[in-house]
Amino acid sequence: MATPYVARLLALVPQLCLGEVQIAGYALRSPSHATACDSAEPGSAQQRHAQGLEILRRIGGPDFDGPVRRLGRVSEDMARLTVDFPYGDVLSRPGLDLRIRQICNVASLIAHGSVQPQLRFHMEGLLNAGGSVQDLVEIIFIATAVLGFPATIDSIGIVRQLAKDRSIGTLPAPAQRAAHDGRYNQGLRAFTRVMPVEASTYLAPFEAVSPELAKWAIEFGFGDILAREHLEAWLRHMVVAVMLATLGNREDVLSLHLRAAMIAGATRGQIIEALMQISVYAGFPAALNAFGVASTAFELAEQATPAAPAVVAKTSVSESDALRRERGLAALAATSAGSGEAVVRSFDDVAPEIGQMIVDHSYGDVFHREGLDRKTRELTACAALAGCGSKACETPLRVHINAALNVGATREEVVETLLNMVCYFGFPVVQGAMRIAGEEFKKRGLTASASRS
């Protein structure tokens, strides 16, 4: 017998009439007004499956059942489970509208880094559910701060293809900021409006070690990214929270962004629904850990006293975009040259501002710095990208292997850098990175040095 909670939930779900379609030996049940199915009781396996198919149809469009049909040829049980659990049990729930659910799905899948077919399916699903290409672009903007530029470089190619397939033209150019517009101060205001702690408290764990990192966190993370207004403020922080929950091991920051989402207007129920989807796209361990963080965040939100009007006490003069771009272009030309410029230009037709951010932030803020020589900096980038091990990091790894060679690293130094990762990331990850390095060496005509005797 259903519990009172389950009974109330099922009462919200209209009964669907069911027809049956046989696909590769796997019986899909789909909506049909031609069959009598009043016998399908709330909570029955039949209704669960029908609910799942209806949501899958709304998300997947004309070929909504294509992936399930192909899966059914391998495992009928897995195909049925793919409909029943994600779509019939979770995405069909009434707590979030389908556009918001798809925004959360896309955010989680970008955080994975290696599930491009599913990412494309759910990006299309967002468009089918009433979302826009600009919604997708804004999720990718947020990913630059939470996940790094490799995730954005990988995701933007999928968005470009979707826009082409749907004959969607170039998005409107973003409004340009005035020179010396105070990126730090803009970020500080964005932080103060919704974050549940003072900026000084947030920055304290790392500001004493690296004032630069603290400044970038406010200027870039909040001033350039989270101050953007296409998505509602609560939804921006929800996207951050979903990405962090998918990654795991980010409990403190996850709690802050869950509380920020609530301060900006998200309900407890909306947060629960978004985190419930993590069980589908990142697994139950990640979801259960996120719910543990959410439980504490809910308690802290209940204990919080109404905040006094925010006073931005600390301000800072930000460097002009022109100066950062000049430095960035010089650093890019000296290291990645044509391959790096090609990556930057790849954003021009969909989100040119992200390409500009790669120049301004990655190269103008970071790679121009003199604390490391260029060769060492490029080799550390190769190590980081190799260790990441995701599909999204493969193109940037190619770029930075070539950049390391451009600034004087030898083939052997690149190889040793990658070999150093074996103890920390395992053989499969490093074997994949070494394969990529070998392909880039071959393009440049580099061969192994004679073995030492």
N, C-alpha and C positions, 0 to 999 in steps of 0.2 A: 504494500500500500504506500502511496506517495506521502511524503511528509507534508505538513501544512505549507511550508515554504515552496516545495516543488509544485504542489497543487496550485498555489497562487501564480507561480511563474507560468505553468502550463495554461492557466486560464487566459493569459495574455496572448497566447499563440493561436491564431485561427487554424481550424482544421483545414487540411488540404486534401483535395481529391487526388487519387493516385492512379497513374497509368504505369505500365511496366514496359521497359525497353530492354531487349537482350543485347548486350554488347560483349563480344568476345567471351561468351559464357558467363558474364557477370550481369546480373539483373539490376539495372538502374530503375528507380521508380521516379517518375517525373510528373509534374502537375498536369492534370487532364480533366476537363469538364465532361468528358464523354463516359466516365466510369463512375459508378456509385461506390462510394467508399466511406459511408457514414460509420462503418464498423471500426474505423481507425480511431482508437481511443486516445485521449491525451496521454502523452508519455509512452505510447507504444513504439516499438521499433519501426513500425511502418511510418508513423508520423515523424519520428526523429529523422528518418531517411528523407522524407518528403521535404521537411523544413530545410535540411541540408542542401538538397538539390535546388530548391528555390533560391536560396542565398547564392549558391554556386552559379546559377544561371544569371542572376543579377550582376554578379562580379565578373564572370567569365565571358559574357557576350555570346555571339553566335556559336563559337566552338567551346562553350563552357565545359562540356564533358570530354573533350579531347584528351587531356592529360589523364583523366580517370579511366577512359577506355584503354589507353596504352598501358596504364598500370595494371588494369584488370587482366591483361594477357599474361602477366607475370604472377600476380597474386590477387585473386578475387577478394579475399578477406581484407587485404590492405587497401584495395580500391574502395570497398564498402566503408571501412573505417575512416578513410580520407574524406568521405562525404559526411558520415554520421557525426564524428567528433568535432572537427574544426568548424564545419558549417552548420550541422544540425544541433550541436550542443552549445557552441560558443558564439559564433558570429551571428546566429539567429536571435540572440538574447536582446531584449528591448532597451538595455541600459545606455547604449550609444547608437547614434545613427550610423548608417553604413559608410558614409564618407569619412567620419572620424575613425571608425574601425579600420578602414583601409589606410588612412594616414598612419595609424599606429603599426599596422602590418608592414608597410613600406619602411618605416623607421627601423623596425626590428630586423628586417631582411637586409637592409643596407649595413647594419651593424655586424651581421654575420660575415660579410665580405666574400663569400664563395658560393652563393646560391642564386646566381644570375637568372636562371630560367624562372624560378619562383618569384624573384624580384620583379622581373618583367611582367609576369602574370598579374601580380598584385598592383603594380603601377597602372597597368591597363584596367584593373579592377577599380582603382580609385577614379579613373576617368569615367568608367561605366556607372559608377555610383554617384555621379554628380560632381566629382572633383575636377580640378583644372590642371593644366600643365604647370601653371604658376604654383599650385599646391606642391607639386613634385619638386620644383626648383627650390622652394622654401625649405622643404625637408632636407634637401641636399646642402643648402646653406648651413643649416644647423649641424649637419654632419661634419662640416669643415672644422668646427670647434670641438665637437665631442669625439669624433672618430679620426680626424685628420684628412688631408687632401687626397690620399689614395682612394678612399671611399667615394669622394666626390668625382674624381676623374673616371672611375669605373661606372658610377651611376649615371653620369651625364650622357654617356654614349647610349644607354638604354632609352633615356628620355628623348634624345635626338631621334632615334629610330621610331619611337612611338609618334612623335610629332610629325615625322615624314609620312608614316603610314596613314595618319589621320589628316594629312594635308593641313596641318596647323602651321601657320607662318611664324616668323621670328617674333619673340616676345618683345613688348615695348622696352625701350632702353631705360635703365634705372635713372632716377633723378641723381644728378651729380651733387656731391657735398661741396660746400664752399671751402676755399683754402683756409687752413688753421681753424677748422670747425670744432675742435675740441673733442676728438674721439674718446679720450679718457673720460672727460666730463659727461659725455653722452652715455658712455658705458656705466659710469657710476650712477647716473640717474636711473638707467634701466635696472641696475642691480637693486638700488634702494627701493624702487617702487614695489617689488614683489618678493625679494629674497628675505628669509626670516631671520637673518643675522646681519650684523653690521659688516661692511666691506672689510674693515680691519681684522675682524675675527676670521672671516673667510680666507683672507690672504696670509694670516699670521704663520701657518705651518711652513710656508715656503718663501715668504717675502724676505726674511733675514738672510736666507741662503742665496736667493736670486731675485733682486728687485725687478730685473727685466721680466722674468716670468710673471710676477705679480702685475706689472703694468700691462703686459700683453693679455693676461686673463681678463682684465677690465676693458682695455681698448678693443681688442679683437673679439673675445668671447661674448661680451655684453654690448659693446659699442657698435661693432660692425655686424654682429649676428643676431643676438637676442633682442636688440632694439628694433629690428625689422618688424613691420606691422601687418603684412598680408595675412598671416595666421593670427588668430586671437592669442593674447598673452598666455592664457591658461593652456592653450593647445601647444604653444611653442615649448613650454616647460614640460608638458606631457610627452612631447616627442623626445626631448632630452632624457626624461625618465625612462621611456621605453628603450632607448638605445643603451642607457646605462644598465638597466635590468637585463637586457640581452647579453651584454658583455660579462656581467657579474663582477664581483670584487670591487665595487664602487659604492659601498653602502653609505658612506658619509655624504657624498655628493648626491646620490640618489635621494636620500632623505630630504636634503635641502630643496631639490627641484620638485619633489612631490609636494612639499609644503608651499613652495612658491606657486605651483599650479593651483593649490587651494586658495591662497591669498588672492590670486588673479581671477578666481571665480569657478574653478573646477569643484565639483561635488565629490564627496567620498565615494558615492556610487559610480561615478565616471572613472575614478582612479581604479577602483576594484575591477571594473569591466576591462579597462585597458591592460591591467596587469594579468588578468585571467587569460588574455590572448597570448601572453608570453609562454604559457604552458604549451600552446600549439606550435609556436614558431621558434622557441628556444628551449623547450622542454620543461618538465615539472620541477627539476632541481632549481633552475633559474627562477621560475615563477614562485616557488615556495620561499626562496630566499628574498625575493622582492616583496612578497607579502609580509615577511618578517620585518623588513624595513618600513613598509607602509604602516604596519600596526603601531610602531613607535612614532612614526610621523603623525598619525592620527591623534595619538595621545598628546603629543607636543602641541599640535594645533588646537586641541581642546583647552589646554592649559594656558595658551598664549593670551596675554591681555591686549586689548585694542592698541595698536601702534599710534604713537604721536606723529604729527606731520613730519615727514622725512626731511632731515637737514643734511645736505651734502657738505660734510666738513672739509674733506680733503680734495683738492683739485690738482690738476696737472696739465701742463701745456703739451699737447701732442705735436709730433712732427707733422709737417704737411705731407699730403699724399704725393705731391710732386717730388719731394726729396726722397721719400721712400721708394717711389717708382724708379727714379734715376739710379739709386743704389741697386735696386732689385734687377733692373735690366742689365746693369754692368756685371753683377754677380752671375746672372743667368748666362750672359754671353761668354763669360770666362770659364764656365763649368759645363753646363749642359748644352749650350749652343743651340744648334738646330733642333735636336730632339726635345729639349725642354721647351723651346718656343712653339714647337708643334703641339705639345700638350696644352700650353696656354691658349693657343689659337683654337683648340678644339672646343672651347666654350663659346666662341664668338656668336654662333647662330642660335644658341639657346639661353645661355646665361653668361654674357661677357663679363659681368662684374666678378664672377668667381675666378675667371682667368686673371683678371686684374689683381684679385686678392692673392693668387699664387705668387705673382711678381712682387707685390707690395709687402706681403707678410712673410712668405717662405724665404724669399730672397732678399727683399729690402729690409726686413726686421732681423732675420735669423742668419741666412747664409753669408751675408756681407761681413759679419762680425769677425774680429781678428784674434779671438781667443784660441781658435784652432786654425792651423794652416788648411788650405783648400783640399789638399789630398786627404788629410786626416778626416776632415768634415765629410767628404764624399764617401770615404770608407765606412764611417759610422752610419751614414745613411744606408749604405748597402747592407750593413749588419742588421739595422733596424727593420728594413723591408724584408730581408730574408727571414728573420725571426718571426715576423708577422705571419708569413706562410699562407696568406689568403690569396684568392684569385685577384682581388682588387689591387693587391700590391705588386702584381707581376709587371705591369707596364712601368710604374715608377722605378722598380728594381732595374729594369733594362736601362732606363734613362740615367740612373745614378751609377751603374756599372760603367757606362760610357763616359759619364762625367768624371769619374775617378781616373779612368785612363786618359782623359783629355788633360787633366791637371797633373799628370806625372806618375800616377800609380802604375805599377807593372802588373802583368797578368798574374804573376805569382803572388803579389800582395793582395789582389782581389780574391784569389783562391784561398789564401791563408785566412783572410777575414771571414770568408764563408765557413771554412773548416772549423774556425773557432766557435761557431754556433752549434756544432753537433752536440756538445755536452749539455747545452741548455734547451735545445728545441727538438732534438732527436734526428734520426737519419732521414725519415721521409721528407721533412721540411727542407733540410739542407740539400738533399739530393735534387729536389725540385729547383732550388735556387742555383745549384751548380749546373743543372741542365740549361737554365736561362743564361748563365754566364758563358757556358760553352757556345751557345748560339751567337751571343754577341761577340765573343772572341773570333769565331769563324768569320763573321761579317767583316772584321777588321784584319783578317789574315794573321792572327796571333796564334802561334803554336807553342806547345809546352817546351820549356827549356830542357836541356839535356839533364837526365837524372844525375844526382850526385853519387859518386862512387862510395 
